[in-house]
Amino acid sequence: MYDETLQHALSMSILTIGECANRLSDEFKDRHSHIEWLQIVAVRNIAAHGYWQLDMRQIWQAIEEDIPVLNEFVREMLGK
């Protein structure tokens, strides 16, 4: 269904997004609580520590549904 290169690329992207979210201050996350920060970090933790547990269908669903919302938020924060 998904080739190995794509799976690795998607997993690394999830790791990066989750790591960035994990480094945000609690104050920032509280001010922007409409974003699912805990869920983002939790998925990062699974990708980092339990790669065999990743379900690529769930990852793809997050990419299609959740990442666009996060992308829009980041663009707004950056004024773009």
C-alpha positions, 0 to 999 in steps of 0.5 A: 500500500505505502512504499517504505521510502514514503513511510519513512518520510511521513514518520520523520515529518511526524517526528519533527512536528511532534518534537517542535510541538513538545518544545512549545511553552505550556503558556503558548499551548494554553493560549492556543488550546484549539490545537491538539498539542497532547495528541501531536506529541503522543503520536510523535512519541509512538513514532520515536519509540514504537515505530512498529506500532504506527498504523500508516492509515492513521498517519495518512488520515492525520496528514489529510485532516489534522496537518492542514489545520496545523499548517493554517495555524502556523501560517497565521502565526507567521503572518503568511 
